[in-house]
Amino acid sequence: MLGALVSSSSSTFLSSSLGKSSSSLSRSSVPAFSRLSVRSMADSAFKKIQIQRDDTTFDAYVVGKDDAPGIVVIQEWWGVEVEIKNHAIKISQLDPGFKALIPDLYRGKVGLDAAEAKHLMDGLDWPGAVKDISASVNWLKANGSKKVGVTGMCMGGALAIASSVLIPEVDAVVGFYGTPSSELADPAQAKAPIQAHFGELDHIVGFSDVTAARNLEEKLKASGVAHEVHIYPGNGHAFLNRSPEGVSRRKSLGDSDDDEAAVELAWSRFNSWMKHYLA
């Protein structure tokens, strides 16, 4: 199963849908002082570690109590940048507290605009990324976390759902606005409980739009695992992203950025799910 390749069509429609605004979504979208100050605050919260798997080593970033339940937090197509670090910090601070770990799937590279992010995602070794996630889950279990969940956003959401199929050690999954290609993983074969979140106005057809969400729900029914699929009215793709960079990116893609109630509801559902299955 780990040898399955992500389909080129999955990468193409995700890249083309998000990448169409790359010309307007530039590095200057947010003032430099704002980007740097937010990054500095996020970076200081993490312990940087290295994880070995097969014949390669990758960096990962950990935040939270040593003996807390673990959650692997998987990046969007941008890479390990301020938004995913903000999400990991948020997760570590939820009651009763989690130990969040971000594996660096891009090996230190970050897309500063949509064109760079598209290039990085197009070059991702998806089966290798699944192996990175598996090694991250096992690292958490070997370092104080009795149970470990996986979450992710966009590209990371698809990989999170795939982890329920491909990684036996995963105890629970929450995916945000992303579904895996059938070549990578079939959610009908899921083994860990899955909660999934989608925006009603998400425009990425076949990956995270409402049809994709409903198709995922049907597959999860067939799997027999506990599952929830939530669709948020009036919200588009990446509605959790609340940093200045995230808001700027979302505006450039034509998405609403002012539904704080939906954000709070999604995090509340996330917390309830992970507490239930990881406590």
Secondary structure as GFF3:
##gff-version 3
##sequence-region A 1 279
A	DSSP	alpha_helix	8	19	.	.	.	ID=ss1
A	DSSP	three_ten_helix	27	29	.	.	.	ID=ss2
A	DSSP	alpha_helix	32	43	.	.	.	ID=ss3
A	DSSP	beta_strand	47	53	.	.	.	ID=ss4
A	DSSP	beta_strand	56	63	.	.	.	ID=ss5
A	DSSP	beta_strand	70	74	.	.	.	ID=ss6
A	DSSP	alpha_helix	82	93	.	.	.	ID=ss7
A	DSSP	beta_strand	99	103	.	.	.	ID=ss8
A	DSSP	alpha_helix	114	122	.	.	.	ID=ss9
A	DSSP	alpha_helix	126	142	.	.	.	ID=ss10
A	DSSP	beta_strand	148	153	.	.	.	ID=ss11
A	DSSP	alpha_helix	155	166	.	.	.	ID=ss12
A	DSSP	beta_strand	172	176	.	.	.	ID=ss13
A	DSSP	three_ten_helix	187	189	.	.	.	ID=ss14
A	DSSP	beta_strand	194	199	.	.	.	ID=ss15
A	DSSP	alpha_helix	210	223	.	.	.	ID=ss16
A	DSSP	beta_strand	227	232	.	.	.	ID=ss17
A	DSSP	alpha_helix	244	252	.	.	.	ID=ss18
A	DSSP	alpha_helix	260	278	.	.	.	ID=ss19
###
